[in-house]
Amino acid sequence: MDEIASATRVTKRTLYNHFQSKDQLLAFVLEAQNELALAAFATFGDKLSGSPAAIIDGLFRDLAVWADRPRWAGSGFTRLVIELADLPGHPARAIARRHKALLETHLGALLKRAGVREADRRAREIWLLSEGAISLMLVHGDRAYAAAAADAAKRLLRGSSR
C-alpha cells in the first residue's frame, strides 16, 4: 500500500478511505481490467467469423501477436490466481474465474454461430488449448505454441464433426 500511495501521490489514509483492504483494492483493479479485457475480446470476437477453422486460425494468430509484444507476461488473470492459490475465497480469484468463464462462453457462441456441434464443449477444449499455449509461450518464449494449439484445435473440430 505504501508503493501504491506513493505512485498515486495520495496518503495511505486516503487509500484506506476508498478501499478497506489491499484485497478490496486488488479486486477493484482486477474488475476494471476484466471490463477492459472483455471489451477487447468482444471487439476481437467480432473479427472472428466464417468457418470454424477460420475462427481457430484468427484466435491463435492473434494470441501469437499478443505474445510478441515487448514485456509480454501472459494472462494477468491466470498469474494472479496462481499467486493466490492458497487463498481460494479471495475476491480476485472469483473475478478471474468469472473472466475466464465469460471468454469461454463467448468462444462457444462464436463456434455455435459457425455451426459447430457441441459448441460449448468444444469451446472448453479449445480454451484449454489456448491457456496451455499461453503458458508454454511464456515458459519457452516460443510463439510456435500458438500454431501448434491451433492445429490441435482444428483436429479436435474435425474429429467432432464425424
ABEGO torsion letter per residue (X at the ends): XAAAAAAAGBBAAAAAAABABAAAAAAAAAAAAAAAAAAAAAAAAAABBEBAAAAAAAAAAAAAAAAABBGBAEBAAAAAAAAAAABAABAAAAAAAAAAAAAAAAAAAAAAAAGBBGAAAAAAAAAAAAAAAAAAAAAAGBAAAAAAAAAAAAAAAAAAAX
